[in-house]
Amino acid sequence: MITAYASFNPSPITATPRDRTESTSALPLSGLQLYGGAVDSANPSATFSFAWSVLTLRAGQTATIATPTTQNTLLNGVNDVWGDVRVLLIATNTATGETSEADPRLAPATAITTLHLESVARELTRPAIGSREWWYALDTITATLDTLDTSGTTIDSASINEAGELLLDLSDGTTINAGVARGPAGATGATGATGPAGAAGATGATGATGATGPGAYSQTIWHTYDGGTVSAGVNPNKLLWAVGPYRAHIALAVTRLSASALDGGVATNNLPVHGVLITADTFKSGAANAGAATIFATLNLTQGATSHNSTTATTTTSAIIPQGHLFGVLIGATSIGALNGVTLELNCEAL
C-alpha cells in the first residue's frame, strides 16, 4: 500500500505539524512552500511521481499550485477570501504504477495538508469545504461567543475600512476589528440631485501631444523578389511585377525608390528597376499590363568592378499616385547573370 505525505514542514513523513497557520491580515499570499513524500509498504526503496491539487474552495476564493507534478512545490494565489485551504497529494510508484488514495474523502490524513487562516479580531478560522475536523473550529467559535462579555457595552456604529475589515465602535470608546467582511457590491442607488457648482479649479497641466492625424500617413514597402534570386533568364523584352501592384486608397506621394542585393553577381552586372503606376482598368485588361504601366522612377542596380559583392541603389522622386490607382515596382532582365538576395523598397506618404 502506498501512503502519501503532504506538509508545509520540510520533513513531511516524520515531522509534525504538517499544517500551516497565517493571519488573514497577511492576505493575499503566495510562495508558501509545500513538501511531499511517500512510502510503499511493499517496497521501502520505491521511487514515486507526485500530483498536487487544491481541494474545493469557497465562492470567490482562489489558490493554485505552482508545479503540480514535482515532489516539492509552492502554494500561490491565495486571495483575501477568509477560509482555510486544503491541498491533496497523490503519489504513484514509478515502477508498478500503483497510486496512493486519490479520493480526498478516503485518503489518509497524511495526504492532506491545510493552510489555516485566522481572523484578526479573535484568531478564529473558517474550515475549508470538506474538512474532516471542522468541529474543532466550531468549538472554538462557540467558546468565544460564550465568553464574550457584552454587559454594559453596546455597538455604537459599524463601518468597513479600505481593507474590507469590519470595524465596530463600542460604547466604552474602544474599537474592535472583526476581520475581513467584504461582501458583493450592492446595487447602484438612485442618482441624487445635482449639487451647486463648485469654485473653478486650478489650470491643469498641459496634456500629452496627440497622435499624428491621417494627413501624415507614411508607409515603407520592402519586398524580396522570388526567393532572393533574379537571373538573366527573365524575358528581356517583358517587364515583370516584382512589388505589387498595390491600390492607393488615398492619394500618395512616392518619395524614394531603392534596391539592394546581397550578391550582385559578376562585375558590371546590372538589373533595371522601375517605379510605376497604372489604372485598375488597364491592369485588369490583360496579361501584358506591365508594359502599359507609366514609369515614374528608374534606377539601375549595378555590381561594381569586383564580383559577388553587395550593392545598392536609390533614387528620389516626387511622383503622385492618384486615389484608386495601382502602383508598384517592375524589373527587367539582368545584363549578365544572377543577382542574389534582392530587396526592393518604395517609400510613400499621404498627401
SULWO-V464183 format. One record per pair of residues at least 24 apart in sequence whose ideal C-beta (glycine too) atoms are under 6 Angstrom apart, sorted by the first residue. I is the first residue (numbers start at 1). J is the second residue. If there is no record, write none. Layout:
# SULWO-V464183
i->I j->J
i->I j->J
This chain:
# SULWO-V464183
i->1 j->41
i->2 j->38
i->2 j->40
i->2 j->91
i->2 j->98
i->2 j->100
i->3 j->39
i->4 j->38
i->4 j->89
i->4 j->91
i->4 j->100
i->4 j->111
i->5 j->37
i->5 j->110
i->6 j->36
i->6 j->87
i->6 j->89
i->6 j->111
i->6 j->113
i->7 j->35
i->7 j->113
i->8 j->113
i->10 j->35
i->12 j->37
i->13 j->37
i->18 j->113
i->19 j->113
i->19 j->114
i->20 j->115
i->21 j->116
i->22 j->117
i->23 j->118
i->24 j->82
i->24 j->117
i->24 j->119
i->24 j->120
i->24 j->179
i->24 j->180
i->25 j->120
i->27 j->80
i->28 j->78
i->28 j->79
i->28 j->80
i->29 j->78
i->30 j->76
i->31 j->74
i->32 j->75
i->34 j->73
i->34 j->75
i->35 j->72
i->36 j->71
i->36 j->89
i->38 j->91
i->40 j->93
i->46 j->93
i->47 j->94
i->48 j->91
i->49 j->92
i->49 j->94
i->50 j->91
i->51 j->90
i->52 j->89
i->53 j->88
i->54 j->87
i->55 j->86
i->55 j->88
i->55 j->104
i->56 j->129
i->56 j->130
i->58 j->83
i->82 j->126
i->82 j->180
i->83 j->126
i->84 j->114
i->84 j->116
i->84 j->117
i->84 j->125
i->84 j->127
i->84 j->128
i->85 j->115
i->86 j->112
i->86 j->114
i->86 j->128
i->87 j->113
i->88 j->112
i->119 j->179
i->120 j->177
i->120 j->179
i->121 j->176
i->121 j->177
i->121 j->178
i->121 j->179
i->217 j->350
i->218 j->349
i->219 j->348
i->220 j->347
i->221 j->346
i->222 j->345
i->223 j->344
i->224 j->343
i->225 j->342
i->228 j->340
i->228 j->341
i->229 j->338
i->229 j->340
i->230 j->271
i->230 j->334
i->230 j->339
i->230 j->342
i->231 j->338
i->232 j->333
i->232 j->334
i->232 j->337
i->234 j->333
i->236 j->333
i->239 j->290
i->239 j->330
i->239 j->332
i->240 j->331
i->241 j->290
i->241 j->328
i->242 j->329
i->242 j->331
i->242 j->344
i->243 j->328
i->243 j->329
i->243 j->344
i->244 j->328
i->245 j->326
i->245 j->328
i->246 j->327
i->247 j->326
i->248 j->321
i->248 j->323
i->248 j->325
i->250 j->323
i->250 j->350
i->251 j->322
i->251 j->323
i->251 j->351
i->252 j->321
i->252 j->348
i->253 j->320
i->253 j->349
i->253 j->351
i->254 j->317
i->254 j->319
i->254 j->348
i->255 j->347
i->256 j->316
i->256 j->347
i->257 j->297
i->257 j->315
i->258 j->314
i->258 j->345
i->259 j->301
i->259 j->313
i->259 j->344
i->260 j->312
i->260 j->343
i->261 j->311
i->261 j->339
i->261 j->341
i->261 j->342
i->262 j->310
i->262 j->340
i->262 j->341
i->263 j->308
i->263 j->340
i->264 j->303
i->264 j->311
i->264 j->339
i->265 j->303
i->265 j->337
i->265 j->338
i->265 j->339
i->266 j->307
i->266 j->336
i->266 j->337
i->267 j->303
i->267 j->305
i->267 j->307
i->269 j->303
i->269 j->334
i->269 j->335
i->269 j->336
i->269 j->337
i->270 j->300
i->270 j->302
i->270 j->335
i->271 j->301
i->271 j->334
i->271 j->339
i->272 j->300
i->272 j->332
i->273 j->299
i->273 j->301
i->273 j->331
i->274 j->298
i->274 j->330
i->275 j->329
i->276 j->330
i->277 j->321
i->277 j->325
i->277 j->327
i->278 j->326
i->279 j->325
i->280 j->326
i->283 j->326
i->290 j->330
